[in-house]
Amino acid sequence: MTLKMFVNGQAMSGGTLNHALSEARLLGPARTAATYRFFSVRDEFPGLHPVTEGGAAINGEVYEVSYEVLREQLLPEEPEELELGVIALADGSGSFSMRMRASALAAPGVVDITAHGGWHAYLASL
């Protein structure tokens, strides 16, 4: 049994956490619905946070992943500022994804990077 997992940071192709998805199947690039703000945490990793207004579509990738890979390989490597949730994609479908915990939004080193539209674009701007 598998599920869809949207990734938008270090778990994307070429990222430092992509090895955790080595047993998953890349379905391809995707965008979220335009209902999220996007944050950089200390320029180490990004996080999505749902909003009711002022949101944007954020670029990422969707993987087909087993519950075992999610539970045993990807989730243990995710930072504590993120939590597993369900998001809306631009095509109207849903997907699991890591999201910013509301309590982490005001932490030191958290910067809104929504205008960049994605992690790779943000990193290229540094």
Helices and strands as residue ranges (DSSP letters): E 2-7, G 18-21, E 25-31, E 36-41, E 45-50, E 59-66, H 67-69, I 70-74, G 75-77, E 82-88, E 94-100, G 102-104, E 110-112, G 114-116, H 119-125
